[in-house]
Amino acid sequence: MLWDTLERVNKLRKQAIKDADFLESAKNHESAVIEQVNHICNEYYRDKKERRRKAFANAYQNAHFELDPTGEKH
């Protein structure tokens, strides 16, 4: 029973590889998946970069750099 299923799937796979419409559809699907993955990755890194900027800005939000408490100049 398992061998019959494997043989049937292999036969259908070989038929699909010979079909030009199937190959075109597969290439279109591949490019769509790659485009979607790239879009998601770009969004993730853009959000990550924005969070990092906000965190850096917030770290020094209450600091006052214009006055030197010791009165010394560098």
Predicted model as a PDB file, atoms N, CA, C, CB and O in Angstrom, pLDDT in the B-factor column:
MODEL        1                                                                  
ATOM      1  N   MET A   1       0.819  -1.186   0.000  1.00 86.00           N  
ATOM      2  CA  MET A   1       0.000   0.000   0.000  1.00 86.00           C  
ATOM      3  C   MET A   1       0.873   1.263   0.000  1.00 86.00           C  
ATOM      4  CB  MET A   1      -0.937  -0.009   1.206  1.00 86.00           C  
ATOM      5  O   MET A   1       0.606   2.187  -0.769  1.00 86.00           O  
ATOM      6  N   LEU A   2       1.895   1.319   0.836  1.00 92.00           N  
ATOM      7  CA  LEU A   2       2.783   2.462   0.870  1.00 92.00           C  
ATOM      8  C   LEU A   2       3.543   2.592  -0.456  1.00 92.00           C  
ATOM      9  CB  LEU A   2       3.762   2.340   2.046  1.00 92.00           C  
ATOM     10  O   LEU A   2       3.707   3.691  -0.985  1.00 92.00           O  
ATOM     11  N   TRP A   3       4.003   1.447  -0.984  1.00 94.00           N  
ATOM     12  CA  TRP A   3       4.734   1.484  -2.245  1.00 94.00           C  
ATOM     13  C   TRP A   3       3.850   1.965  -3.388  1.00 94.00           C  
ATOM     14  CB  TRP A   3       5.298   0.110  -2.568  1.00 94.00           C  
ATOM     15  O   TRP A   3       4.307   2.687  -4.274  1.00 94.00           O  
ATOM     16  N   ASP A   4       2.602   1.568  -3.365  1.00 94.00           N  
ATOM     17  CA  ASP A   4       1.671   2.026  -4.408  1.00 94.00           C  
ATOM     18  C   ASP A   4       1.503   3.542  -4.357  1.00 94.00           C  
ATOM     19  CB  ASP A   4       0.298   1.337  -4.251  1.00 94.00           C  
ATOM     20  O   ASP A   4       1.478   4.208  -5.392  1.00 94.00           O  
ATOM     21  N   THR A   5       1.389   4.068  -3.167  1.00 96.00           N  
ATOM     22  CA  THR A   5       1.247   5.515  -3.007  1.00 96.00           C  
ATOM     23  C   THR A   5       2.506   6.230  -3.476  1.00 96.00           C  
ATOM     24  CB  THR A   5       0.949   5.872  -1.541  1.00 96.00           C  
ATOM     25  O   THR A   5       2.426   7.243  -4.170  1.00 96.00           O  
ATOM     26  N   LEU A   6       3.667   5.704  -3.099  1.00 95.00           N  
ATOM     27  CA  LEU A   6       4.930   6.311  -3.529  1.00 95.00           C  
ATOM     28  C   LEU A   6       5.083   6.278  -5.046  1.00 95.00           C  
ATOM     29  CB  LEU A   6       6.109   5.596  -2.875  1.00 95.00           C  
ATOM     30  O   LEU A   6       5.518   7.259  -5.650  1.00 95.00           O  
ATOM     31  N   GLU A   7       4.735   5.175  -5.649  1.00 96.00           N  
ATOM     32  CA  GLU A   7       4.822   5.066  -7.107  1.00 96.00           C  
ATOM     33  C   GLU A   7       3.869   6.048  -7.784  1.00 96.00           C  
ATOM     34  CB  GLU A   7       4.508   3.630  -7.558  1.00 96.00           C  
ATOM     35  O   GLU A   7       4.231   6.679  -8.777  1.00 96.00           O  
ATOM     36  N   ARG A   8       2.667   6.179  -7.258  1.00 96.00           N  
ATOM     37  CA  ARG A   8       1.678   7.100  -7.830  1.00 96.00           C  
ATOM     38  C   ARG A   8       2.163   8.554  -7.695  1.00 96.00           C  
ATOM     39  CB  ARG A   8       0.297   6.922  -7.129  1.00 96.00           C  
ATOM     40  O   ARG A   8       2.046   9.341  -8.634  1.00 96.00           O  
ATOM     41  N   VAL A   9       2.698   8.893  -6.541  1.00 96.00           N  
ATOM     42  CA  VAL A   9       3.202  10.257  -6.329  1.00 96.00           C  
ATOM     43  C   VAL A   9       4.395  10.525  -7.244  1.00 96.00           C  
ATOM     44  CB  VAL A   9       3.604  10.470  -4.845  1.00 96.00           C  
ATOM     45  O   VAL A   9       4.499  11.607  -7.822  1.00 96.00           O  
ATOM     46  N   ASN A  10       5.276   9.572  -7.380  1.00 95.00           N  
ATOM     47  CA  ASN A  10       6.440   9.742  -8.247  1.00 95.00           C  
ATOM     48  C   ASN A  10       6.014   9.906  -9.703  1.00 95.00           C  
ATOM     49  CB  ASN A  10       7.393   8.547  -8.106  1.00 95.00           C  
ATOM     50  O   ASN A  10       6.588  10.721 -10.426  1.00 95.00           O  
ATOM     51  N   LYS A  11       5.021   9.146 -10.138  1.00 96.00           N  
ATOM     52  CA  LYS A  11       4.506   9.253 -11.509  1.00 96.00           C  
ATOM     53  C   LYS A  11       3.896  10.636 -11.742  1.00 96.00           C  
ATOM     54  CB  LYS A  11       3.453   8.148 -11.784  1.00 96.00           C  
ATOM     55  O   LYS A  11       4.137  11.255 -12.778  1.00 96.00           O  
ATOM     56  N   LEU A  12       3.114  11.115 -10.789  1.00 94.00           N  
ATOM     57  CA  LEU A  12       2.505  12.443 -10.911  1.00 94.00           C  
ATOM     58  C   LEU A  12       3.572  13.546 -10.877  1.00 94.00           C  
ATOM     59  CB  LEU A  12       1.476  12.664  -9.782  1.00 94.00           C  
ATOM     60  O   LEU A  12       3.447  14.553 -11.574  1.00 94.00           O  
ATOM     61  N   ARG A  13       4.595  13.360 -10.083  1.00 93.00           N  
ATOM     62  CA  ARG A  13       5.691  14.335 -10.019  1.00 93.00           C  
ATOM     63  C   ARG A  13       6.403  14.421 -11.361  1.00 93.00           C  
ATOM     64  CB  ARG A  13       6.693  13.959  -8.908  1.00 93.00           C  
ATOM     65  O   ARG A  13       6.705  15.516 -11.834  1.00 93.00           O  
ATOM     66  N   LYS A  14       6.674  13.279 -11.976  1.00 94.00           N  
ATOM     67  CA  LYS A  14       7.333  13.265 -13.285  1.00 94.00           C  
ATOM     68  C   LYS A  14       6.464  13.926 -14.351  1.00 94.00           C  
ATOM     69  CB  LYS A  14       7.664  11.826 -13.699  1.00 94.00           C  
ATOM     70  O   LYS A  14       6.977  14.622 -15.227  1.00 94.00           O  
ATOM     71  N   GLN A  15       5.163  13.714 -14.280  1.00 94.00           N  
ATOM     72  CA  GLN A  15       4.244  14.361 -15.231  1.00 94.00           C  
ATOM     73  C   GLN A  15       4.256  15.874 -15.033  1.00 94.00           C  
ATOM     74  CB  GLN A  15       2.804  13.810 -15.064  1.00 94.00           C  
ATOM     75  O   GLN A  15       4.246  16.630 -16.004  1.00 94.00           O  
ATOM     76  N   ALA A  16       4.275  16.306 -13.803  1.00 92.00           N  
ATOM     77  CA  ALA A  16       4.248  17.737 -13.508  1.00 92.00           C  
ATOM     78  C   ALA A  16       5.528  18.414 -13.989  1.00 92.00           C  
ATOM     79  CB  ALA A  16       4.060  17.971 -12.002  1.00 92.00           C  
ATOM     80  O   ALA A  16       5.482  19.543 -14.477  1.00 92.00           O  
ATOM     81  N   ILE A  17       6.674  17.733 -13.857  1.00 91.00           N  
ATOM     82  CA  ILE A  17       7.950  18.308 -14.292  1.00 91.00           C  
ATOM     83  C   ILE A  17       7.956  18.532 -15.803  1.00 91.00           C  
ATOM     84  CB  ILE A  17       9.120  17.393 -13.886  1.00 91.00           C  
ATOM     85  O   ILE A  17       8.615  19.457 -16.279  1.00 91.00           O  
ATOM     86  N   LYS A  18       7.253  17.725 -16.550  1.00 94.00           N  
ATOM     87  CA  LYS A  18       7.194  17.854 -18.014  1.00 94.00           C  
ATOM     88  C   LYS A  18       6.203  18.921 -18.469  1.00 94.00           C  
ATOM     89  CB  LYS A  18       6.819  16.520 -18.637  1.00 94.00           C  
ATOM     90  O   LYS A  18       6.250  19.347 -19.623  1.00 94.00           O  
ATOM     91  N   ASP A  19       5.316  19.359 -17.595  1.00 93.00           N  
ATOM     92  CA  ASP A  19       4.273  20.312 -17.964  1.00 93.00           C  
ATOM     93  C   ASP A  19       4.809  21.743 -17.867  1.00 93.00           C  
ATOM     94  CB  ASP A  19       3.029  20.137 -17.061  1.00 93.00           C  
ATOM     95  O   ASP A  19       5.247  22.173 -16.800  1.00 93.00           O  
ATOM     96  N   ALA A  20       4.772  22.475 -18.980  1.00 94.00           N  
ATOM     97  CA  ALA A  20       5.296  23.844 -19.030  1.00 94.00           C  
ATOM     98  C   ALA A  20       4.476  24.788 -18.144  1.00 94.00           C  
ATOM     99  CB  ALA A  20       5.301  24.358 -20.480  1.00 94.00           C  
ATOM    100  O   ALA A  20       5.038  25.670 -17.493  1.00 94.00           O  
ATOM    101  N   ASP A  21       3.160  24.608 -18.117  1.00 94.00           N  
ATOM    102  CA  ASP A  21       2.313  25.456 -17.272  1.00 94.00           C  
ATOM    103  C   ASP A  21       2.644  25.275 -15.796  1.00 94.00           C  
ATOM    104  CB  ASP A  21       0.834  25.143 -17.516  1.00 94.00           C  
ATOM    105  O   ASP A  21       2.660  26.239 -15.030  1.00 94.00           O  
ATOM    106  N   PHE A  22       2.905  24.041 -15.410  1.00 93.00           N  
ATOM    107  CA  PHE A  22       3.259  23.771 -14.022  1.00 93.00           C  
ATOM    108  C   PHE A  22       4.583  24.436 -13.671  1.00 93.00           C  
ATOM    109  CB  PHE A  22       3.338  22.261 -13.770  1.00 93.00           C  
ATOM    110  O   PHE A  22       4.710  25.047 -12.610  1.00 93.00           O  
ATOM    111  N   LEU A  23       5.574  24.319 -14.563  1.00 94.00           N  
ATOM    112  CA  LEU A  23       6.878  24.921 -14.303  1.00 94.00           C  
ATOM    113  C   LEU A  23       6.775  26.438 -14.195  1.00 94.00           C  
ATOM    114  CB  LEU A  23       7.866  24.542 -15.404  1.00 94.00           C  
ATOM    115  O   LEU A  23       7.419  27.039 -13.335  1.00 94.00           O  
ATOM    116  N   GLU A  24       5.978  27.062 -15.051  1.00 95.00           N  
ATOM    117  CA  GLU A  24       5.790  28.514 -14.979  1.00 95.00           C  
ATOM    118  C   GLU A  24       5.114  28.907 -13.666  1.00 95.00           C  
ATOM    119  CB  GLU A  24       4.954  29.011 -16.178  1.00 95.00           C  
ATOM    120  O   GLU A  24       5.510  29.869 -13.007  1.00 95.00           O  
ATOM    121  N   SER A  25       4.093  28.146 -13.306  1.00 95.00           N  
ATOM    122  CA  SER A  25       3.401  28.409 -12.048  1.00 95.00           C  
ATOM    123  C   SER A  25       4.339  28.236 -10.850  1.00 95.00           C  
ATOM    124  CB  SER A  25       2.190  27.482 -11.907  1.00 95.00           C  
ATOM    125  O   SER A  25       4.281  29.015  -9.898  1.00 95.00           O  
ATOM    126  N   ALA A  26       5.185  27.234 -10.895  1.00 94.00           N  
ATOM    127  CA  ALA A  26       6.137  26.990  -9.812  1.00 94.00           C  
ATOM    128  C   ALA A  26       7.141  28.135  -9.698  1.00 94.00           C  
ATOM    129  CB  ALA A  26       6.875  25.662 -10.036  1.00 94.00           C  
ATOM    130  O   ALA A  26       7.481  28.552  -8.591  1.00 94.00           O  
ATOM    131  N   LYS A  27       7.617  28.646 -10.836  1.00 95.00           N  
ATOM    132  CA  LYS A  27       8.559  29.777 -10.814  1.00 95.00           C  
ATOM    133  C   LYS A  27       7.883  31.028 -10.265  1.00 95.00           C  
ATOM    134  CB  LYS A  27       9.114  30.053 -12.232  1.00 95.00           C  
ATOM    135  O   LYS A  27       8.483  31.765  -9.483  1.00 95.00           O  
ATOM    136  N   ASN A  28       6.633  31.272 -10.670  1.00 96.00           N  
ATOM    137  CA  ASN A  28       5.897  32.422 -10.143  1.00 96.00           C  
ATOM    138  C   ASN A  28       5.697  32.304  -8.638  1.00 96.00           C  
ATOM    139  CB  ASN A  28       4.543  32.555 -10.841  1.00 96.00           C  
ATOM    140  O   ASN A  28       5.830  33.282  -7.902  1.00 96.00           O  
ATOM    141  N   HIS A  29       5.379  31.105  -8.196  1.00 95.00           N  
ATOM    142  CA  HIS A  29       5.186  30.865  -6.769  1.00 95.00           C  
ATOM    143  C   HIS A  29       6.488  31.096  -6.006  1.00 95.00           C  
ATOM    144  CB  HIS A  29       4.671  29.436  -6.527  1.00 95.00           C  
ATOM    145  O   HIS A  29       6.483  31.703  -4.935  1.00 95.00           O  
ATOM    146  N   GLU A  30       7.589  30.618  -6.550  1.00 96.00           N  
ATOM    147  CA  GLU A  30       8.885  30.788  -5.906  1.00 96.00           C  
ATOM    148  C   GLU A  30       9.240  32.266  -5.769  1.00 96.00           C  
ATOM    149  CB  GLU A  30       9.971  30.057  -6.696  1.00 96.00           C  
ATOM    150  O   GLU A  30       9.685  32.702  -4.707  1.00 96.00           O  
ATOM    151  N   SER A  31       9.046  33.030  -6.828  1.00 94.00           N  
ATOM    152  CA  SER A  31       9.374  34.458  -6.758  1.00 94.00           C  
ATOM    153  C   SER A  31       8.454  35.185  -5.781  1.00 94.00           C  
ATOM    154  CB  SER A  31       9.276  35.100  -8.151  1.00 94.00           C  
ATOM    155  O   SER A  31       8.894  36.107  -5.094  1.00 94.00           O  
ATOM    156  N   ALA A  32       7.189  34.787  -5.710  1.00 95.00           N  
ATOM    157  CA  ALA A  32       6.265  35.412  -4.760  1.00 95.00           C  
ATOM    158  C   ALA A  32       6.677  35.116  -3.318  1.00 95.00           C  
ATOM    159  CB  ALA A  32       4.829  34.922  -5.008  1.00 95.00           C  
ATOM    160  O   ALA A  32       6.612  35.994  -2.458  1.00 95.00           O  
ATOM    161  N   VAL A  33       7.095  33.893  -3.062  1.00 93.00           N  
ATOM    162  CA  VAL A  33       7.528  33.522  -1.713  1.00 93.00           C  
ATOM    163  C   VAL A  33       8.795  34.290  -1.335  1.00 93.00           C  
ATOM    164  CB  VAL A  33       7.774  31.996  -1.620  1.00 93.00           C  
ATOM    165  O   VAL A  33       8.907  34.789  -0.215  1.00 93.00           O  
ATOM    166  N   ILE A  34       9.740  34.386  -2.258  1.00 92.00           N  
ATOM    167  CA  ILE A  34      10.983  35.122  -1.983  1.00 92.00           C  
ATOM    168  C   ILE A  34      10.675  36.590  -1.709  1.00 92.00           C  
ATOM    169  CB  ILE A  34      11.972  34.994  -3.170  1.00 92.00           C  
ATOM    170  O   ILE A  34      11.234  37.180  -0.785  1.00 92.00           O  
ATOM    171  N   GLU A  35       9.788  37.180  -2.510  1.00 92.00           N  
ATOM    172  CA  GLU A  35       9.418  38.583  -2.311  1.00 92.00           C  
ATOM    173  C   GLU A  35       8.769  38.797  -0.949  1.00 92.00           C  
ATOM    174  CB  GLU A  35       8.470  39.045  -3.419  1.00 92.00           C  
ATOM    175  O   GLU A  35       9.057  39.781  -0.267  1.00 92.00           O  
ATOM    176  N   GLN A  36       7.898  37.882  -0.558  1.00 91.00           N  
ATOM    177  CA  GLN A  36       7.223  38.003   0.728  1.00 91.00           C  
ATOM    178  C   GLN A  36       8.218  37.861   1.881  1.00 91.00           C  
ATOM    179  CB  GLN A  36       6.115  36.951   0.850  1.00 91.00           C  
ATOM    180  O   GLN A  36       8.144  38.612   2.854  1.00 91.00           O  
ATOM    181  N   VAL A  37       9.128  36.926   1.783  1.00 89.00           N  
ATOM    182  CA  VAL A  37      10.131  36.728   2.838  1.00 89.00           C  
ATOM    183  C   VAL A  37      11.011  37.963   2.949  1.00 89.00           C  
ATOM    184  CB  VAL A  37      10.996  35.472   2.554  1.00 89.00           C  
ATOM    185  O   VAL A  37      11.298  38.421   4.055  1.00 89.00           O  
ATOM    186  N   ASN A  38      11.442  38.505   1.814  1.00 88.00           N  
ATOM    187  CA  ASN A  38      12.276  39.711   1.842  1.00 88.00           C  
ATOM    188  C   ASN A  38      11.529  40.880   2.460  1.00 88.00           C  
ATOM    189  CB  ASN A  38      12.738  40.078   0.430  1.00 88.00           C  
ATOM    190  O   ASN A  38      12.113  41.655   3.218  1.00 88.00           O  
ATOM    191  N   HIS A  39      10.250  41.019   2.149  1.00 86.00           N  
ATOM    192  CA  HIS A  39       9.451  42.112   2.712  1.00 86.00           C  
ATOM    193  C   HIS A  39       9.341  41.977   4.232  1.00 86.00           C  
ATOM    194  CB  HIS A  39       8.045  42.133   2.077  1.00 86.00           C  
ATOM    195  O   HIS A  39       9.484  42.962   4.957  1.00 86.00           O  
ATOM    196  N   ILE A  40       9.091  40.772   4.703  1.00 84.00           N  
ATOM    197  CA  ILE A  40       8.960  40.540   6.146  1.00 84.00           C  
ATOM    198  C   ILE A  40      10.296  40.801   6.841  1.00 84.00           C  
ATOM    199  CB  ILE A  40       8.477  39.089   6.430  1.00 84.00           C  
ATOM    200  O   ILE A  40      10.328  41.406   7.913  1.00 84.00           O  
ATOM    201  N   CYS A  41      11.400  40.350   6.237  1.00 80.00           N  
ATOM    202  CA  CYS A  41      12.719  40.575   6.840  1.00 80.00           C  
ATOM    203  C   CYS A  41      13.036  42.060   6.891  1.00 80.00           C  
ATOM    204  CB  CYS A  41      13.812  39.827   6.055  1.00 80.00           C  
ATOM    205  O   CYS A  41      13.540  42.549   7.902  1.00 80.00           O  
ATOM    206  N   ASN A  42      12.747  42.787   5.815  1.00 81.00           N  
ATOM    207  CA  ASN A  42      13.013  44.225   5.795  1.00 81.00           C  
ATOM    208  C   ASN A  42      12.189  44.949   6.848  1.00 81.00           C  
ATOM    209  CB  ASN A  42      12.718  44.804   4.412  1.00 81.00           C  
ATOM    210  O   ASN A  42      12.694  45.853   7.514  1.00 81.00           O  
ATOM    211  N   GLU A  43      10.933  44.565   7.007  1.00 80.00           N  
ATOM    212  CA  GLU A  43      10.087  45.169   8.036  1.00 80.00           C  
ATOM    213  C   GLU A  43      10.641  44.912   9.422  1.00 80.00           C  
ATOM    214  CB  GLU A  43       8.664  44.636   7.939  1.00 80.00           C  
ATOM    215  O   GLU A  43      10.669  45.811  10.262  1.00 80.00           O  
ATOM    216  N   TYR A  44      11.084  43.683   9.667  1.00 76.00           N  
ATOM    217  CA  TYR A  44      11.613  43.311  10.974  1.00 76.00           C  
ATOM    218  C   TYR A  44      12.850  44.143  11.298  1.00 76.00           C  
ATOM    219  CB  TYR A  44      11.950  41.807  11.017  1.00 76.00           C  
ATOM    220  O   TYR A  44      12.951  44.699  12.392  1.00 76.00           O  
ATOM    221  N   TYR A  45      13.794  44.233  10.358  1.00 76.00           N  
ATOM    222  CA  TYR A  45      15.016  44.984  10.630  1.00 76.00           C  
ATOM    223  C   TYR A  45      14.762  46.473  10.745  1.00 76.00           C  
ATOM    224  CB  TYR A  45      16.033  44.728   9.551  1.00 76.00           C  
ATOM    225  O   TYR A  45      15.420  47.154  11.532  1.00 76.00           O  
ATOM    226  N   ARG A  46      13.804  46.997   9.962  1.00 75.00           N  
ATOM    227  CA  ARG A  46      13.467  48.414  10.065  1.00 75.00           C  
ATOM    228  C   ARG A  46      12.882  48.700  11.449  1.00 75.00           C  
ATOM    229  CB  ARG A  46      12.466  48.828   8.948  1.00 75.00           C  
ATOM    230  O   ARG A  46      13.253  49.686  12.086  1.00 75.00           O  
ATOM    231  N   ASP A  47      11.977  47.850  11.913  1.00 74.00           N  
ATOM    232  CA  ASP A  47      11.387  48.029  13.251  1.00 74.00           C  
ATOM    233  C   ASP A  47      12.449  47.894  14.331  1.00 74.00           C  
ATOM    234  CB  ASP A  47      10.261  47.005  13.491  1.00 74.00           C  
ATOM    235  O   ASP A  47      12.449  48.646  15.306  1.00 74.00           O  
ATOM    236  N   LYS A  48      13.351  46.939  14.159  1.00 72.00           N  
ATOM    237  CA  LYS A  48      14.408  46.717  15.138  1.00 72.00           C  
ATOM    238  C   LYS A  48      15.316  47.948  15.210  1.00 72.00           C  
ATOM    239  CB  LYS A  48      15.229  45.453  14.779  1.00 72.00           C  
ATOM    240  O   LYS A  48      15.698  48.379  16.298  1.00 72.00           O  
ATOM    241  N   LYS A  49      15.656  48.508  14.053  1.00 71.00           N  
ATOM    242  CA  LYS A  49      16.509  49.690  14.014  1.00 71.00           C  
ATOM    243  C   LYS A  49      15.815  50.875  14.685  1.00 71.00           C  
ATOM    244  CB  LYS A  49      16.879  50.038  12.564  1.00 71.00           C  
ATOM    245  O   LYS A  49      16.445  51.636  15.420  1.00 71.00           O  
ATOM    246  N   GLU A  50      14.522  51.026  14.429  1.00 72.00           N  
ATOM    247  CA  GLU A  50      13.756  52.130  15.034  1.00 72.00           C  
ATOM    248  C   GLU A  50      13.681  51.970  16.544  1.00 72.00           C  
ATOM    249  CB  GLU A  50      12.333  52.196  14.441  1.00 72.00           C  
ATOM    250  O   GLU A  50      13.794  52.959  17.269  1.00 72.00           O  
ATOM    251  N   ARG A  51      13.493  50.747  17.039  1.00 71.00           N  
ATOM    252  CA  ARG A  51      13.469  50.504  18.484  1.00 71.00           C  
ATOM    253  C   ARG A  51      14.818  50.842  19.099  1.00 71.00           C  
ATOM    254  CB  ARG A  51      13.097  49.038  18.786  1.00 71.00           C  
ATOM    255  O   ARG A  51      14.882  51.396  20.196  1.00 71.00           O  
ATOM    256  N   ARG A  52      15.890  50.512  18.401  1.00 71.00           N  
ATOM    257  CA  ARG A  52      17.226  50.801  18.908  1.00 71.00           C  
ATOM    258  C   ARG A  52      17.438  52.314  19.006  1.00 71.00           C  
ATOM    259  CB  ARG A  52      18.302  50.159  18.002  1.00 71.00           C  
ATOM    260  O   ARG A  52      17.989  52.798  19.994  1.00 71.00           O  
ATOM    261  N   ARG A  53      17.006  53.062  17.987  1.00 70.00           N  
ATOM    262  CA  ARG A  53      17.140  54.517  18.023  1.00 70.00           C  
ATOM    263  C   ARG A  53      16.382  55.107  19.197  1.00 70.00           C  
ATOM    264  CB  ARG A  53      16.644  55.133  16.720  1.00 70.00           C  
ATOM    265  O   ARG A  53      16.890  55.978  19.904  1.00 70.00           O  
ATOM    266  N   LYS A  54      15.169  54.632  19.399  1.00 68.00           N  
ATOM    267  CA  LYS A  54      14.356  55.143  20.501  1.00 68.00           C  
ATOM    268  C   LYS A  54      15.012  54.816  21.842  1.00 68.00           C  
ATOM    269  CB  LYS A  54      12.928  54.553  20.442  1.00 68.00           C  
ATOM    270  O   LYS A  54      15.034  55.656  22.741  1.00 68.00           O  
ATOM    271  N   ALA A  55      15.535  53.629  21.978  1.00 68.00           N  
ATOM    272  CA  ALA A  55      16.153  53.231  23.232  1.00 68.00           C  
ATOM    273  C   ALA A  55      17.370  54.097  23.517  1.00 68.00           C  
ATOM    274  CB  ALA A  55      16.546  51.751  23.196  1.00 68.00           C  
ATOM    275  O   ALA A  55      17.579  54.486  24.666  1.00 68.00           O  
ATOM    276  N   PHE A  56      18.183  54.415  22.507  1.00 68.00           N  
ATOM    277  CA  PHE A  56      19.359  55.251  22.701  1.00 68.00           C  
ATOM    278  C   PHE A  56      18.951  56.666  23.084  1.00 68.00           C  
ATOM    279  CB  PHE A  56      20.221  55.269  21.435  1.00 68.00           C  
ATOM    280  O   PHE A  56      19.549  57.272  23.973  1.00 68.00           O  
ATOM    281  N   ALA A  57      17.925  57.194  22.407  1.00 66.00           N  
ATOM    282  CA  ALA A  57      17.450  58.541  22.716  1.00 66.00           C  
ATOM    283  C   ALA A  57      16.880  58.607  24.131  1.00 66.00           C  
ATOM    284  CB  ALA A  57      16.389  58.982  21.698  1.00 66.00           C  
ATOM    285  O   ALA A  57      17.078  59.597  24.836  1.00 66.00           O  
ATOM    286  N   ASN A  58      16.182  57.568  24.543  1.00 71.00           N  
ATOM    287  CA  ASN A  58      15.593  57.551  25.876  1.00 71.00           C  
ATOM    288  C   ASN A  58      16.649  57.371  26.972  1.00 71.00           C  
ATOM    289  CB  ASN A  58      14.559  56.442  25.969  1.00 71.00           C  
ATOM    290  O   ASN A  58      16.437  57.799  28.107  1.00 71.00           O  
ATOM    291  N   ALA A  59      17.758  56.757  26.652  1.00 71.00           N  
ATOM    292  CA  ALA A  59      18.790  56.522  27.656  1.00 71.00           C  
ATOM    293  C   ALA A  59      19.363  57.839  28.163  1.00 71.00           C  
ATOM    294  CB  ALA A  59      19.906  55.647  27.081  1.00 71.00           C  
ATOM    295  O   ALA A  59      19.704  57.946  29.341  1.00 71.00           O  
ATOM    296  N   TYR A  60      19.476  58.840  27.300  1.00 69.00           N  
ATOM    297  CA  TYR A  60      20.068  60.120  27.670  1.00 69.00           C  
ATOM    298  C   TYR A  60      19.043  61.251  27.699  1.00 69.00           C  
ATOM    299  CB  TYR A  60      21.181  60.466  26.709  1.00 69.00           C  
ATOM    300  O   TYR A  60      19.404  62.423  27.592  1.00 69.00           O  
ATOM    301  N   GLN A  61      17.802  60.911  27.841  1.00 72.00           N  
ATOM    302  CA  GLN A  61      16.734  61.896  27.799  1.00 72.00           C  
ATOM    303  C   GLN A  61      16.838  62.906  28.949  1.00 72.00           C  
ATOM    304  CB  GLN A  61      15.387  61.197  27.840  1.00 72.00           C  
ATOM    305  O   GLN A  61      16.620  64.097  28.726  1.00 72.00           O  
ATOM    306  N   ASN A  62      17.156  62.478  30.138  1.00 74.00           N  
ATOM    307  CA  ASN A  62      17.186  63.363  31.305  1.00 74.00           C  
ATOM    308  C   ASN A  62      18.586  63.905  31.614  1.00 74.00           C  
ATOM    309  CB  ASN A  62      16.656  62.627  32.513  1.00 74.00           C  
ATOM    310  O   ASN A  62      18.768  64.599  32.615  1.00 74.00           O  
ATOM    311  N   ALA A  63      19.557  63.603  30.783  1.00 70.00           N  
ATOM    312  CA  ALA A  63      20.922  64.058  31.038  1.00 70.00           C  
ATOM    313  C   ALA A  63      21.083  65.496  30.559  1.00 70.00           C  
ATOM    314  CB  ALA A  63      21.952  63.135  30.340  1.00 70.00           C  
ATOM    315  O   ALA A  63      20.525  65.894  29.536  1.00 70.00           O  
ATOM    316  N   HIS A  64      21.851  66.259  31.315  1.00 66.00           N  
ATOM    317  CA  HIS A  64      22.144  67.650  30.960  1.00 66.00           C  
ATOM    318  C   HIS A  64      23.645  67.751  30.725  1.00 66.00           C  
ATOM    319  CB  HIS A  64      21.668  68.657  32.085  1.00 66.00           C  
ATOM    320  O   HIS A  64      24.427  67.713  31.675  1.00 66.00           O  
ATOM    321  N   PHE A  65      24.042  67.875  29.492  1.00 67.00           N  
ATOM    322  CA  PHE A  65      25.448  67.883  29.153  1.00 67.00           C  
ATOM    323  C   PHE A  65      26.044  69.288  29.077  1.00 67.00           C  
ATOM    324  CB  PHE A  65      25.647  67.183  27.851  1.00 67.00           C  
ATOM    325  O   PHE A  65      27.263  69.430  28.981  1.00 67.00           O  
ATOM    326  N   GLU A  66      25.225  70.307  29.118  1.00 69.00           N  
ATOM    327  CA  GLU A  66      25.769  71.649  28.941  1.00 69.00           C  
ATOM    328  C   GLU A  66      26.534  72.151  30.168  1.00 69.00           C  
ATOM    329  CB  GLU A  66      24.653  72.608  28.617  1.00 69.00           C  
ATOM    330  O   GLU A  66      27.394  73.021  30.032  1.00 69.00           O  
ATOM    331  N   LEU A  67      26.251  71.640  31.326  1.00 63.00           N  
ATOM    332  CA  LEU A  67      26.925  72.081  32.538  1.00 63.00           C  
ATOM    333  C   LEU A  67      27.866  70.995  33.052  1.00 63.00           C  
ATOM    334  CB  LEU A  67      25.901  72.457  33.616  1.00 63.00           C  
ATOM    335  O   LEU A  67      27.494  69.825  33.142  1.00 63.00           O  
ATOM    336  N   ASP A  68      29.094  71.401  33.389  1.00 65.00           N  
ATOM    337  CA  ASP A  68      30.055  70.480  33.978  1.00 65.00           C  
ATOM    338  C   ASP A  68      30.012  70.686  35.489  1.00 65.00           C  
ATOM    339  CB  ASP A  68      31.505  70.706  33.403  1.00 65.00           C  
ATOM    340  O   ASP A  68      30.332  71.780  35.953  1.00 65.00           O  
ATOM    341  N   PRO A  69      29.631  69.683  36.273  1.00 66.00           N  
ATOM    342  CA  PRO A  69      29.477  69.871  37.714  1.00 66.00           C  
ATOM    343  C   PRO A  69      30.778  70.209  38.427  1.00 66.00           C  
ATOM    344  CB  PRO A  69      28.894  68.638  38.320  1.00 66.00           C  
ATOM    345  O   PRO A  69      30.725  70.809  39.501  1.00 66.00           O  
ATOM    346  N   THR A  70      31.934  69.861  37.894  1.00 71.00           N  
ATOM    347  CA  THR A  70      33.204  70.164  38.553  1.00 71.00           C  
ATOM    348  C   THR A  70      33.723  71.534  38.168  1.00 71.00           C  
ATOM    349  CB  THR A  70      34.239  69.111  38.213  1.00 71.00           C  
ATOM    350  O   THR A  70      34.597  72.072  38.848  1.00 71.00           O  
ATOM    351  N   GLY A  71      33.213  72.105  37.104  1.00 66.00           N  
ATOM    352  CA  GLY A  71      33.657  73.411  36.652  1.00 66.00           C  
ATOM    353  C   GLY A  71      34.932  73.382  35.835  1.00 66.00           C  
ATOM    354  O   GLY A  71      35.426  74.433  35.426  1.00 66.00           O  
ATOM    355  N   GLU A  72      35.472  72.205  35.590  1.00 69.00           N  
ATOM    356  CA  GLU A  72      36.705  72.077  34.805  1.00 69.00           C  
ATOM    357  C   GLU A  72      36.384  72.000  33.316  1.00 69.00           C  
ATOM    358  CB  GLU A  72      37.503  70.828  35.243  1.00 69.00           C  
ATOM    359  O   GLU A  72      35.336  71.497  32.914  1.00 69.00           O  
ATOM    360  N   LYS A  73      37.315  72.514  32.507  1.00 65.00           N  
ATOM    361  CA  LYS A  73      37.188  72.412  31.063  1.00 65.00           C  
ATOM    362  C   LYS A  73      38.133  71.340  30.558  1.00 65.00           C  
ATOM    363  CB  LYS A  73      37.477  73.768  30.379  1.00 65.00           C  
ATOM    364  O   LYS A  73      39.200  71.110  31.126  1.00 65.00           O  
ATOM    365  N   HIS A  74      37.736  70.712  29.519  1.00 57.00           N  
ATOM    366  CA  HIS A  74      38.571  69.648  28.941  1.00 57.00           C  
ATOM    367  C   HIS A  74      39.599  70.242  28.030  1.00 57.00           C  
ATOM    368  CB  HIS A  74      37.725  68.625  28.179  1.00 57.00           C  
ATOM    369  O   HIS A  74      40.400  69.513  27.445  1.00 57.00           O  
TER     370      HIS A  74                                                      
ENDMDL                                                                          
END                                                                             
